[in-house]
Amino acid sequence: MGNEIEKADVRILDALQEDGRLTNQALADKVGLSTSPSWRRVRHLEETGVIQGYRAVLDRRAIGLGVLAFIRVKIDSHSAAEAEAFAAEVSGIEEVIACYSIAGDADFLLQVVSSDLDAYADFAMSTLRQLPRIKEMQTTFVLKEIKAFEGFPLKFAAGKD
């Protein structure tokens, strides 16, 4: 196996995105391989960084995070050093569950959670607004989650056998 993703790898990735707790035997059965090749392929996918880890998927509302928001942020300077410094600061903030450097009329898109609107307002004013590089920020609140992230579409993954 080189660094190319083969059809069997795609089947493995699809099965593990659906249920990361599958035993090697159950995974092998599901993807139509014997246990040894299945185990070797999973290890290879882990070692090459295709599989970056395993996590439990949580219901944010059940753990008290009723507010989900996206914040578009413009920073003062477009230098690489300023962008890296902002990214480093934001990476350490718990409420920020994802951060993307984006093109367009903003520099970053943050995905943020909080318990309620009061907690969000406190976070925005006392934490986020206090970061030194922020020039402008615009919040969009999620009213209803239609389709949450459940995994990547693997029909686009390379696959040959």
C-alpha positions in Angstrom: 0.0 0.0 0.0 1.4 3.4 -1.0 -0.1 6.7 -0.2 -3.0 6.3 -2.5 -6.5 5.6 -1.2 -7.9 2.4 -2.7 -11.5 1.3 -2.8 -11.1 -1.0 0.2 -9.7 2.0 2.1 -12.8 4.1 1.2 -15.1 1.3 2.4 -13.1 1.2 5.7 -13.2 5.0 6.1 -17.0 5.0 5.4 -17.6 2.3 8.0 -15.4 4.0 10.6 -17.1 7.4 10.0 -20.4 5.7 10.6 -19.2 3.8 13.7 -15.7 4.4 15.0 -16.2 1.7 17.7 -16.3 -1.2 15.3 -14.0 -4.0 16.3 -11.5 -5.1 13.7 -13.6 -8.3 13.1 -16.8 -6.3 12.6 -15.1 -3.8 10.4 -13.5 -6.6 8.3 -16.9 -8.3 7.9 -18.6 -5.0 7.0 -16.0 -4.1 4.3 -15.5 -7.6 2.9 -12.0 -8.2 4.0 -10.4 -10.7 6.4 -9.2 -9.4 9.7 -5.4 -9.1 9.0 -5.7 -7.0 5.8 -8.4 -4.9 7.4 -6.2 -4.2 10.5 -3.1 -3.4 8.2 -5.2 -1.0 6.1 -6.6 0.8 9.2 -3.0 1.1 10.7 -1.7 2.5 7.4 -4.6 5.0 7.3 -3.7 6.1 10.8 0.0 6.2 10.2 -0.4 8.3 7.1 -2.7 10.8 8.8 -5.8 10.0 6.8 -7.4 8.8 10.1 -6.5 11.5 12.6 -8.3 10.1 15.6 -11.5 8.7 17.0 -14.2 10.7 18.9 -17.6 10.4 20.4 -20.2 12.6 18.7 -22.1 14.6 21.4 -25.4 16.3 21.3 -24.5 19.9 22.2 -27.9 20.6 23.6 -27.7 17.6 26.0 -24.5 19.0 27.4 -25.9 22.5 27.9 -24.7 24.2 24.7 -27.9 25.7 23.4 -26.4 28.4 21.2 -24.4 27.7 18.0 -23.1 30.7 16.1 -20.7 31.6 13.3 -18.6 34.7 13.6 -17.0 36.4 10.7 -13.9 38.3 11.8 -11.8 40.9 10.1 -8.4 41.6 11.6 -6.4 44.8 11.4 -3.5 43.6 9.3 -3.3 41.1 6.5 0.3 40.1 7.3 1.1 36.4 7.8 2.4 37.1 11.2 -0.8 38.9 12.4 -3.0 36.1 10.9 -0.9 33.4 12.6 -1.0 35.3 16.0 -4.8 35.7 15.8 -5.1 32.0 14.9 -3.0 31.0 17.8 -5.0 33.1 20.3 -8.3 31.8 19.0 -7.1 28.2 19.1 -6.9 28.4 22.8 -10.5 29.6 23.4 -12.8 26.8 24.5 -16.0 28.3 23.1 -14.4 28.3 19.6 -15.0 24.8 18.3 -13.7 25.5 14.7 -11.8 28.3 13.1 -11.2 28.8 9.3 -9.1 31.3 7.4 -11.4 32.4 4.6 -11.4 34.4 1.4 -13.8 37.3 0.8 -14.7 40.3 2.9 -13.6 38.6 6.2 -10.4 37.0 7.3 -11.7 34.2 9.6 -14.8 32.3 10.3 -15.3 31.0 13.8 -17.8 28.4 14.9 -18.7 29.1 18.5 -21.0 27.5 21.1 -22.4 28.8 24.4 -25.0 27.8 26.9 -27.4 30.7 26.1 -27.5 34.2 24.6 -26.4 35.8 27.8 -23.4 33.6 28.0 -22.7 34.3 24.3 -22.9 38.1 24.9 -20.5 37.8 27.8 -18.1 35.7 25.7 -18.2 38.0 22.7 -17.6 41.2 24.8 -15.2 40.0 27.5 -13.2 37.4 25.5 -13.4 37.7 21.8 -13.7 41.5 21.5 -10.7 41.9 23.8 -8.4 40.2 21.3 -6.0 42.9 20.1 -6.2 42.2 16.3 -9.9 42.3 15.7 -11.1 45.1 13.5 -14.7 43.9 13.0 -16.8 40.9 13.8 -20.3 39.8 12.7 -22.2 37.1 14.3 -24.8 34.8 12.7 -26.8 32.7 15.0 -28.0 29.2 14.0 -31.8 29.0 14.4 -32.1 25.4 13.5 -29.5 22.8 12.6 -30.6 21.2 9.4 -27.6 19.0 8.7 -24.7 18.8 11.2 -21.3 17.5 10.1 -21.4 13.7 10.2 -18.4 12.9 8.1 -16.8 13.6 4.8 -18.4 12.5 1.5 -16.2 9.6 0.4 -17.6 9.4 -3.1 -15.0 12.0 -4.0 -12.1 10.1 -2.5 -9.7 8.4 -4.9 -10.3 4.7 -5.1 -8.8 2.1 -7.2 -8.3 -1.7 -6.8 
